[in-house]
Amino acid sequence: MTPPLAPPALAFADVRHDYRGKTALDGISLAVRPGEIVALLGPSGCGKTTLLRIAAGLERPRAGRVSVADRVVAEGDVFVPPEKRGVGLMFQDYALFPHLDVAANVAFGLGRRPGPLAGAIVADLIGRVGLADRARAYPHMLSGGEQQRVALARAMAPRPSVLLMDEPFSNLDQRLRRGMRAELAALLKLTGAAAVLVTHDPDDAMAVADRIALMRTGRLVQVGTPEEIFRAPVDLFAARFFTDLEEIPATVTAGRAETPLGAFAARGVRDGPALVCIRRDAFDLDPDVAECAARVVATRFLGEHRSVRLAVDGLDRSIEAIVDARREIATGDRVGLSLDRSEVFVFPA
Amino acid sequence: MRRLLGSAIAAFDGFALAGLAVAAVALAPIVALALIAAHGGGEVWRHLFTSVVPAATLETGLLALGVGGFVVAVGTASAWLVAAHDFPGRRLLEVALLLPLAFPVYVLAYSWLDLLHPIGPLQTALRSLLGYARPADFRLPDPRSLPGAVLIFGLALYPYVYVAVRTVFLAQMTTLTEAARMLGANGASVFFRVALPLARPAIAAGAALAIMETLNDVGAAEFLSINTLTAAVYSTWVNRGDLPGAAQIALAMLAFVLSLLVVEKWARGDRSYAVIGRASRPLAPRRIDGLAGLGLFALGALPALLGFVVPAAHLVRQASTRLAFAGMPQEILVEIGNTLVAAALATVVAVGLGLVLVGGRRLHPGSRLHRGALRVATLGYAVPGTVLAIGLLVVFGGLDGVIREAVVALGGRPTGLLFSASLTALVVAYVVRFFRLSASKIETGLERLSPSLDQSARTLGRTPFGVLREIHLPLLRPALAGAALLLFVDCMKELPATLLLRPLGFETLATHLYGEAARGTYENGALAALLIVAFGLLPIVVLTRLGRPAPSREATAEGAPA
């Protein structure tokens, strides 16, 4: 990738913000490398949109420094207005200008000099997002997916060094969403611009981002590649955010947590009460190499998967396991249970 | 502190400058009133404040109370009638109940006085029907009394309540009414326990507008021999030439208006304005057919009949008689021209400034400077026309004096009146008085545009002014046209400020009508009155079309921070 010496395309240093005394950002430091796609991921109200708006210059941070390339755009009395930052922003509602057609929308950011060069840039971009035949259409005539692509083309037209996207997929239905994720990632890589996208959907983040910055209540919880965060969540919140977990109370003694499902290594967890968290797809129903036994209480067919509710011997509550749907299982069956231990995490309770 | 000052300086731009300038012009007449009022004193002052002002305040208060009661009762009842019931002719009635809006109070008073004149058409016909020979033998009660004034003001002004309340009933009542019915409430109890409390903010707002118009009026009160504060201000200046005295009464009036606004806020409770919008399904009205339905129609038609149909028909008849008898009078064409020029100039200025000030506030969210300037600039709506005109007379008089002295000091010949009694003065008065109308219409239009449009244009390299020109202006065209129409018609109808500030010999339709009525030569004013009513119908046409849902090209989604 890019050598570490190149200045980051976008950097936040200890950025703080509040709305009428209510803390929105509590000391955020994050650097986005040129060409990198970073997802700001978190539940609603965690401050991710505020951070995006601060990067765009639509919001002035209360403290801290924001820089674009090697230029400081916000720090103390310095505040560069949005129109002078060279940062593109794609809005959640796309914000297409309803009185301009597709071509004019895309050309908007090229300034008031519609020369042959601008025309060529616009035509090229519209073609790249697959809307060459819709250049004269008005926004209200376009479908949701088409509107999104116009918004993307418009944000990319001025060739910003950083492209910001606020919930780019939230207005699309599930099927369109899956297609657009791959398309967006490919287009972004083609332009070479650094990109920051805000989302509350971990699937969006994992499908598009090079790195994920997980946020909660105005702080960064964990920053890393999708795999790093998924494989090694730093805390219960980070683990819960990506998948549903079975959380089994346990007590840690000498680095080990004992449960009816077996004993688990609890590295870095002090002795005392803890939660053993198991991803639901970590279970395998295997009568041969069983670590413990269980009885099937209920099953439900979910298409690709099958959900199985199990009463585990020695555990006072039932747990849910997600298994291959081709596996035939009936209520009342007795099964053996084994676990993929890389999908089990122990956190202090 | 430094941060605050710094952000104020950082936010200062052309928008702020324009805002401060308009705010200063709006504030100047009020400040001038206070200054000049401090100059009055002595005997005259004692006379004014021991006899004139208390009597006028009492009469104004009684009139306001009566009009308030009338418009609340008639406006709310008629709105409930057409919103919650279905009977033959309901659609017609829905529109007909709006029509009195076309009549400025002074024109309605003028028409009814002519109609009810002892030797006018109504009483003559009544006498011949009852077999009386002479006017002295049989006479209807004189409308020139407090009850008569309450009726005539009320008939002209109840639509303010009707419009506001009907909007609430149409927009918010559907599911609530159905819920109340499901919980066992019958028609009357739905009205008193659900509809009325829900409509309370709208009723208060509508009634406040109607009373404000009552306080503003100068013509009707005079025709109907009611000695209101406005009339006292007017006559103290016009008949006595006592500017400080007029200014003092004007200040008393401002206090009256202020207390009215406080009462309105209290009557609205802690609720804000009624939400404007339409429910997905309209309120399902109760169908009433047969004789009962006919009765409802007749009942609902009464205010429209008395507030519009009868007086308008009378005006048409009088005007056509007059035209057939004497032809088109030459001076009316000049008056039409004068009216149109003054109103058009004021409209262009007010809409243009409205766009700059409202747009400026929107483009600087959180800037106290822009918000404050806009708020001060719209104060004029609460200042009755007479009060505003007296204040402006003081301002322009002072300005002319300063210019004269400056010119003399520089060795020139003394200049005359440059601003006082000029078209400029008139236009400034209209703009200050009606700026709120322009600003609120533009604000409503802007609120329908997602703020992300602005932000998007900013990140694509536009300055705030660029956003105004390239995004707001083209998208606001329908809203601007609507604002311009309303403003134009309001300026056309304006009487008190026009009477006081117009250039010498400059007659508009309104002042012409006032002159004829003041002289008692009613028949000569019919044509001018009819023209005013005809122009007044234009915004009603727009208003009724607004009720229909239109396919919209505007972005409505919100782009708010998380």
Chai-1 contact restraints between the chains, C-beta under 6 A:
chainA,res_idxA,chainB,res_idxB,connection_type,confidence,min_distance_angstrom,max_distance_angstrom,comment,restraint_id
A,S44,B,A562,contact,1.0,0.0,6.0,A-B,restraint_1
A,G45,B,A562,contact,1.0,0.0,6.0,A-B,restraint_2
A,T49,B,P561,contact,1.0,0.0,6.0,A-B,restraint_3
A,T49,B,A562,contact,1.0,0.0,6.0,A-B,restraint_4
A,T50,B,P561,contact,1.0,0.0,6.0,A-B,restraint_5
A,R53,B,P561,contact,1.0,0.0,6.0,A-B,restraint_6
A,A56,B,T459,contact,1.0,0.0,6.0,A-B,restraint_7
A,L58,B,Q455,contact,1.0,0.0,6.0,A-B,restraint_8
A,P82,B,R458,contact,1.0,0.0,6.0,A-B,restraint_9
A,P82,B,T459,contact,1.0,0.0,6.0,A-B,restraint_10
A,E83,B,R458,contact,1.0,0.0,6.0,A-B,restraint_11
A,E83,B,G461,contact,1.0,0.0,6.0,A-B,restraint_12
A,E83,B,R462,contact,1.0,0.0,6.0,A-B,restraint_13
A,E83,B,T463,contact,1.0,0.0,6.0,A-B,restraint_14
A,L89,B,T459,contact,1.0,0.0,6.0,A-B,restraint_15
A,F91,B,S452,contact,1.0,0.0,6.0,A-B,restraint_16
A,F91,B,S456,contact,1.0,0.0,6.0,A-B,restraint_17
A,F91,B,G559,contact,1.0,0.0,6.0,A-B,restraint_18
A,Q92,B,G559,contact,1.0,0.0,6.0,A-B,restraint_19
A,D93,B,S450,contact,1.0,0.0,6.0,A-B,restraint_20
A,D93,B,S452,contact,1.0,0.0,6.0,A-B,restraint_21
A,D93,B,A557,contact,1.0,0.0,6.0,A-B,restraint_22
A,D93,B,G559,contact,1.0,0.0,6.0,A-B,restraint_23
A,A95,B,S452,contact,1.0,0.0,6.0,A-B,restraint_24
A,A95,B,L453,contact,1.0,0.0,6.0,A-B,restraint_25
A,A95,B,S456,contact,1.0,0.0,6.0,A-B,restraint_26
A,P98,B,R553,contact,1.0,0.0,6.0,A-B,restraint_27
A,P98,B,E554,contact,1.0,0.0,6.0,A-B,restraint_28
A,P98,B,A555,contact,1.0,0.0,6.0,A-B,restraint_29
A,H99,B,P474,contact,1.0,0.0,6.0,A-B,restraint_30
A,H99,B,L475,contact,1.0,0.0,6.0,A-B,restraint_31
A,F108,B,L460,contact,1.0,0.0,6.0,A-B,restraint_32
A,G109,B,L460,contact,1.0,0.0,6.0,A-B,restraint_33
A,G109,B,G461,contact,1.0,0.0,6.0,A-B,restraint_34
A,H140,B,R553,contact,1.0,0.0,6.0,A-B,restraint_35
